[in-house]
């Protein structure tokens, strides 16, 4: 209940109003848009959120304006018609290779996600579980108005009645009867997407069909837990501040407020330097996995923020915009905490594998070894 109350405080929108001016090209931007925060009360609302998120004030020298970089690339273009690794599905659909899915929660970026999870992971898991539970309550059955285009019966071999896991494995070794039965089908998506306010392209004829086609990685015609949460995060990146249900809206507001705090100069994007200098003051309720409290941290763990930016930045060379920062943190947590069957439990480290990076006392294993080597070299 406390988690829900705490997160609800972030329903307060970051209200921006217009005054649009052209700006010079910066860091490979096609253009930028200058947006003035019109009323002092908007800043006061942000200050309230900043007080809950950070242990220090933002600083009097920080601007009350921000720039909105124009996107030069579209991160939502997940399907490549010339994808050499695309495969033909049983329903006649050409399925993408999913090469666009990155290791958002792993590599050097894992250390940054380790650091941020104490502040945001509980709310992420709360919302992810709510999304899956809500989907599970929607009827999967065909109706006169809408029928599931990815019904497995359409591609099952003759005589296969899909009664056992072996029947599913006969179609594909990747298929699992138990996972498929709990997964989201197009009938459920067709009923929910219009009501929940998900981003939908204007030219979409059947967006429920498109969602499964884009995010069904194992090819069983439905979206399992991992595919569903990925779809929710990636698809709704374009919604920005527009309200939607079951889409991490509240957590997105929380992360958006954090971005505004970190973007002291109002550039509209964060560099590795911005993140490295200001993230140490975020309130995490824990001193565990602190990449900023290790000897020679600057020379050892700056790669964590650099890797995060490389994996999530599309608009600005060497930076992440507000939407990219929000989705980057969400994708990092998704990558480590959601599997095909479910959202992992609170202390389940089976996928994040923090124990490979941190000791039982939460000391950075590799950084401590490097620091010890550097110390010896100075003697």
C-alpha positions as CSV (number, residue, x, y, z in Angstrom):
1,X,0.0,0.0,0.0
2,X,2.9,2.4,0.9
3,X,4.5,1.6,-2.5
4,X,1.3,2.5,-4.4
5,X,0.8,5.7,-2.3
6,X,4.4,6.7,-2.9
7,X,4.2,6.1,-6.6
8,X,0.9,7.9,-6.9
9,X,2.6,11.1,-5.9
10,X,4.3,11.1,-9.3
11,X,1.0,11.4,-11.1
12,X,1.7,15.1,-11.2
13,X,2.7,15.7,-14.8
14,X,5.8,17.6,-15.8
15,X,3.8,20.3,-17.7
16,X,5.6,22.0,-20.5
17,X,4.1,24.7,-22.7
18,X,5.2,25.9,-25.9
19,X,7.3,28.9,-27.2
20,X,9.0,27.1,-30.0
21,X,12.2,28.5,-31.6
22,X,14.6,26.9,-34.0
23,X,18.1,26.2,-32.6
24,X,21.5,25.4,-34.1
25,X,22.4,21.8,-34.8
26,X,24.2,20.2,-31.8
27,X,25.8,16.7,-31.5
28,X,24.2,15.5,-34.8
29,X,20.7,16.8,-34.0
30,X,18.6,17.7,-36.9
31,X,17.0,20.5,-34.9
32,X,16.0,21.4,-31.3
33,X,12.9,22.9,-29.9
34,X,13.1,25.3,-27.0
35,X,10.3,24.9,-24.5
36,X,9.7,27.4,-21.6
37,X,8.2,26.2,-18.4
38,X,5.5,28.8,-18.2
39,X,4.5,28.9,-14.5
40,X,6.5,28.9,-11.3
41,X,4.1,26.3,-9.9
42,X,5.3,23.8,-12.5
43,X,8.8,24.1,-11.1
44,X,7.4,23.8,-7.6
45,X,5.7,20.5,-8.5
46,X,9.0,19.2,-9.9
47,X,10.8,20.3,-6.7
48,X,8.4,18.2,-4.7
49,X,9.2,15.2,-6.7
50,X,13.0,16.0,-6.6
51,X,12.8,16.1,-2.9
52,X,11.4,12.6,-2.8
53,X,13.9,11.3,-5.3
54,X,17.2,13.0,-4.4
55,X,19.1,13.8,-1.2
56,X,20.3,17.2,-2.4
57,X,18.7,20.2,-4.1
58,X,18.9,20.6,-7.8
59,X,21.0,23.7,-7.6
60,X,20.1,27.4,-8.1
61,X,22.3,27.6,-11.3
62,X,20.1,25.0,-13.1
63,X,17.8,26.3,-15.8
64,X,14.0,26.3,-15.8
65,X,14.0,25.7,-19.5
66,X,14.5,22.6,-21.6
67,X,15.2,21.7,-25.2
68,X,13.4,18.9,-27.0
69,X,15.7,17.3,-29.5
70,X,14.0,16.1,-32.7
71,X,14.5,12.4,-33.3
72,X,16.8,11.6,-36.2
73,X,16.1,7.9,-35.8
74,X,12.9,6.0,-35.0
75,X,13.6,3.4,-32.3
76,X,10.2,1.9,-32.8
77,X,11.1,0.6,-36.3
78,X,11.7,-2.9,-35.0
79,X,10.9,-4.7,-38.2
80,X,13.4,-4.7,-41.1
81,X,11.9,-5.8,-44.4
82,X,15.4,-6.7,-45.5
83,X,16.3,-8.5,-42.3
84,X,18.5,-11.4,-43.5
85,X,17.8,-13.4,-40.3
86,X,14.0,-13.2,-40.6
87,X,12.1,-16.5,-40.7
88,X,8.8,-17.7,-42.1
89,X,6.2,-18.6,-39.5
90,X,3.6,-21.3,-39.8
91,X,0.9,-18.6,-40.4
92,X,2.7,-17.3,-43.5
93,X,4.1,-14.3,-41.6
94,X,7.7,-13.3,-41.9
95,X,9.0,-13.0,-38.3
96,X,11.8,-10.5,-37.6
97,X,15.1,-11.8,-36.1
98,X,14.8,-9.6,-33.0
99,X,18.4,-8.4,-33.5
100,X,17.1,-5.0,-32.2
101,X,16.6,-6.5,-28.7
102,X,19.8,-5.6,-26.8
103,X,21.3,-6.8,-23.5
104,X,19.9,-3.7,-21.8
105,X,20.4,-5.1,-18.3
106,X,23.8,-6.7,-18.8
107,X,27.3,-5.9,-19.9
108,X,28.8,-2.8,-18.3
109,X,25.3,-1.3,-18.0
110,X,24.5,-4.0,-15.5
111,X,26.3,-2.0,-12.8
112,X,24.2,1.1,-13.4
113,X,21.0,-1.0,-13.3
114,X,22.3,-2.6,-10.1
115,X,22.6,0.8,-8.6
116,X,19.2,2.1,-9.8
117,X,17.1,-1.0,-8.9
118,X,16.9,-0.2,-5.1
119,X,15.1,3.0,-6.1
120,X,12.8,1.7,-8.8
121,X,12.6,-2.1,-9.0
122,X,9.9,-2.6,-6.4
123,X,7.5,-0.3,-8.4
124,X,8.5,-1.9,-11.7
125,X,7.6,-5.4,-10.4
126,X,4.4,-4.1,-8.9
127,X,3.3,-2.6,-12.2
128,X,4.5,-5.5,-14.4
129,X,2.6,-8.0,-12.2
130,X,-0.5,-5.8,-12.4
131,X,-0.3,-5.7,-16.2
132,X,0.0,-9.5,-16.5
133,X,-2.8,-10.1,-14.0
134,X,-5.1,-7.6,-15.8
135,X,-4.4,-9.3,-19.2
136,X,-5.1,-12.7,-17.7
137,X,-8.7,-11.6,-16.7
138,X,-9.6,-10.8,-20.3
139,X,-11.3,-13.5,-22.3
140,X,-9.1,-15.3,-24.9
141,X,-12.0,-16.7,-27.0
142,X,-12.8,-15.7,-30.5
143,X,-16.0,-13.7,-31.1
144,X,-18.1,-12.9,-34.2
145,X,-16.3,-9.6,-34.5
146,X,-12.8,-10.7,-33.9
147,X,-10.9,-14.0,-34.3
148,X,-7.3,-14.9,-33.3
149,X,-5.2,-15.0,-36.4
150,X,-2.5,-16.9,-34.6
151,X,-4.6,-19.8,-33.5
152,X,-2.2,-22.8,-33.1
153,X,-4.8,-25.1,-34.4
154,X,-4.3,-23.5,-37.8
155,X,-0.7,-24.8,-38.0
156,X,-0.8,-28.0,-35.9
157,X,-0.1,-31.2,-37.8
158,X,-3.2,-33.4,-38.6
159,X,-4.2,-35.3,-35.5
160,X,-2.4,-33.1,-33.1
161,X,-5.1,-31.8,-30.7
162,X,-2.7,-29.7,-28.5
163,X,-3.5,-31.7,-25.4
164,X,0.0,-32.2,-24.0
165,X,3.3,-30.4,-23.9
166,X,4.6,-33.1,-26.4
167,X,1.9,-31.9,-28.8
168,X,3.3,-28.4,-28.6
169,X,6.9,-29.6,-29.0
170,X,5.8,-31.4,-32.1
171,X,5.2,-28.0,-33.7
172,X,8.3,-26.4,-32.3
173,X,10.8,-27.4,-29.6
174,X,10.5,-23.8,-28.4
175,X,6.8,-24.1,-27.5
176,X,5.5,-24.9,-24.0
177,X,1.9,-25.7,-23.3
178,X,1.9,-24.2,-19.8
179,X,3.5,-20.9,-21.0
180,X,1.3,-20.7,-24.0
181,X,-1.9,-21.1,-21.9
182,X,-0.9,-18.2,-19.7
183,X,0.2,-16.0,-22.6
184,X,-1.7,-13.1,-24.2
185,X,-3.4,-13.6,-27.5
186,X,-4.7,-11.2,-30.1
187,X,-8.3,-11.4,-28.8
188,X,-7.1,-10.0,-25.5
189,X,-5.0,-7.3,-27.1
190,X,-7.8,-6.3,-29.4
191,X,-10.1,-5.7,-26.4
192,X,-7.5,-3.9,-24.2
193,X,-5.5,-1.7,-26.5
194,X,-8.3,0.8,-27.3
195,X,-9.4,1.0,-23.6
196,X,-5.9,1.4,-22.2
197,X,-4.8,4.1,-24.6
198,X,-1.7,2.4,-25.9
199,X,0.2,4.1,-28.7
200,X,-1.4,2.9,-32.0
201,X,-0.2,4.0,-35.5
202,X,-2.9,5.8,-37.5
203,X,-2.5,3.4,-40.4
204,X,-2.8,0.2,-38.3
205,X,-5.6,-2.1,-39.6
206,X,-5.2,-4.7,-36.8
207,X,-2.8,-3.5,-34.2
208,X,-3.4,-6.6,-32.0
209,X,-2.1,-8.7,-34.9
210,X,0.8,-6.2,-35.3
211,X,1.8,-6.5,-31.7
212,X,2.1,-10.2,-31.7
213,X,3.9,-10.1,-35.1
214,X,6.5,-7.7,-33.6
215,X,7.1,-9.1,-30.2
216,X,6.4,-12.8,-30.3
217,X,10.0,-14.0,-30.0
218,X,9.4,-17.7,-29.7
219,X,6.9,-17.8,-32.5
220,X,4.0,-19.5,-30.7
221,X,1.4,-16.9,-31.7
222,X,1.0,-15.3,-28.3
223,X,2.9,-13.0,-26.0
224,X,4.3,-14.6,-22.9
225,X,5.2,-12.6,-19.8
226,X,8.6,-11.5,-21.1
227,X,7.3,-10.6,-24.5
228,X,4.3,-8.8,-23.1
229,X,6.3,-6.5,-20.8
230,X,8.8,-5.8,-23.6
231,X,5.9,-4.9,-25.9
232,X,4.3,-2.6,-23.4
233,X,7.6,-0.7,-22.7
234,X,8.8,-0.5,-26.3
235,X,5.5,0.3,-28.0
236,X,4.6,3.1,-25.6
237,X,7.9,4.9,-25.9
238,X,6.1,7.3,-28.3
239,X,3.4,8.3,-25.9
240,X,5.7,10.6,-23.9
241,X,3.5,12.4,-21.3
242,X,0.2,11.2,-22.6
243,X,-1.8,9.1,-20.0
244,X,-2.3,5.4,-20.6
245,X,-3.3,2.5,-18.4
246,X,-1.1,-0.5,-17.7
247,X,1.9,1.0,-19.4
248,X,4.3,2.0,-16.5
249,X,2.8,5.5,-16.7
250,X,3.4,6.3,-13.0
251,X,6.9,4.9,-13.0
252,X,7.6,6.8,-16.2
253,X,6.6,10.0,-14.4
254,X,9.0,9.2,-11.6
255,X,11.9,8.5,-14.0
256,X,10.9,11.6,-16.0
257,X,11.3,13.7,-12.8
258,X,14.7,12.2,-12.2
259,X,15.7,13.1,-15.8
260,X,14.6,16.7,-15.3
261,X,16.8,16.9,-12.1
262,X,19.8,15.4,-13.9
263,X,19.4,17.7,-16.9
264,X,20.6,20.8,-15.1
265,X,21.4,22.7,-18.3
266,X,18.1,22.0,-19.9
267,X,19.7,20.4,-23.0
268,X,16.9,17.9,-23.4
269,X,19.3,15.0,-23.1
270,X,21.8,13.5,-20.6
271,X,25.5,12.8,-21.3
272,X,27.5,10.2,-19.3
273,X,29.0,13.1,-17.4
274,X,25.6,14.4,-16.4
275,X,24.6,11.0,-15.1
276,X,27.9,10.3,-13.4
277,X,28.0,13.6,-11.5
278,X,24.4,13.7,-10.3
279,X,23.2,10.1,-9.9
280,X,25.1,9.6,-6.6
281,X,22.5,11.8,-4.8
282,X,19.5,9.7,-5.7
283,X,17.6,8.2,-2.8
284,X,17.8,4.4,-3.0
285,X,17.0,3.3,0.6
286,X,20.1,1.1,0.4
287,X,23.9,1.5,0.2
288,X,24.2,-1.8,-1.8
289,X,25.5,-1.9,-5.3
290,X,26.9,1.6,-5.1
291,X,29.2,2.1,-8.1
292,X,30.0,5.6,-6.8
293,X,31.5,4.4,-3.5
294,X,34.4,2.4,-4.7
295,X,38.1,3.4,-4.9
296,X,39.1,5.0,-8.2
297,X,35.4,4.8,-9.2
298,X,35.8,7.4,-12.0
299,X,38.3,5.3,-13.9
300,X,36.6,1.9,-13.3
301,X,32.9,2.3,-13.5
302,X,32.2,5.2,-15.8
303,X,31.8,2.4,-18.5
304,X,28.4,1.6,-16.8
305,X,26.8,4.9,-17.8
306,X,28.6,4.9,-21.2
307,X,27.2,1.5,-22.0
308,X,23.7,2.6,-20.9
309,X,23.9,5.5,-23.3
310,X,25.2,3.4,-26.2
311,X,22.4,0.9,-25.8
312,X,19.6,3.4,-25.4
313,X,20.5,6.7,-27.2
314,X,19.1,7.1,-30.7
315,X,18.6,10.9,-31.0
316,X,21.8,12.5,-29.8
317,X,25.3,11.2,-30.3
318,X,26.7,10.5,-26.8
319,X,23.4,11.2,-25.0
320,X,19.9,10.0,-24.1
321,X,16.7,12.0,-24.3
322,X,14.0,11.9,-21.6
323,X,12.1,9.1,-23.4
324,X,15.3,7.2,-24.0
325,X,16.3,7.5,-20.3
326,X,12.9,6.3,-19.1
327,X,12.7,3.4,-21.5
328,X,16.4,2.5,-20.9
329,X,15.9,2.1,-17.2
330,X,12.6,0.1,-17.7
331,X,14.2,-2.1,-20.3
332,X,17.2,-2.7,-18.1
333,X,14.9,-3.9,-15.3
334,X,12.8,-5.9,-17.7
335,X,15.8,-7.7,-19.1
336,X,16.9,-9.0,-15.7
337,X,13.6,-9.5,-13.9
338,X,11.0,-10.9,-16.3
339,X,11.2,-14.4,-17.8
340,X,8.7,-16.3,-20.1
341,X,6.6,-17.5,-17.2
342,X,6.5,-14.5,-14.9
343,X,8.0,-11.5,-13.1
344,X,10.7,-12.8,-10.8
345,X,10.1,-12.6,-7.0
346,X,11.6,-9.9,-4.9
347,X,14.9,-11.5,-4.0
348,X,15.3,-13.8,-7.0
349,X,18.7,-13.1,-8.5
350,X,18.7,-16.0,-10.9
351,X,18.7,-13.8,-14.0
352,X,20.3,-10.5,-12.8
353,X,23.2,-12.5,-11.3
354,X,24.4,-9.7,-9.1
355,X,26.4,-12.2,-7.1
356,X,28.8,-12.5,-10.0
357,X,29.6,-8.8,-9.7
358,X,29.2,-8.1,-6.0
359,X,30.4,-9.8,-2.8
360,X,28.0,-10.8,0.0
361,X,28.9,-7.4,1.6
362,X,27.9,-5.7,-1.7
363,X,31.5,-4.8,-2.7
364,X,32.2,-4.5,-6.4
365,X,34.4,-7.6,-7.0
366,X,36.2,-6.5,-10.2
367,X,36.5,-2.9,-9.2
368,X,38.1,-3.9,-5.8
369,X,40.6,-6.0,-7.6
370,X,41.5,-3.2,-10.0
371,X,41.8,-0.7,-7.2
372,X,44.1,-3.1,-5.3
373,X,46.3,-3.4,-8.4
374,X,46.4,0.3,-8.9
375,X,47.3,0.8,-5.3
376,X,50.2,-1.6,-5.6
377,X,51.5,0.2,-8.7
378,X,51.7,3.5,-6.9
379,X,53.9,2.1,-4.2
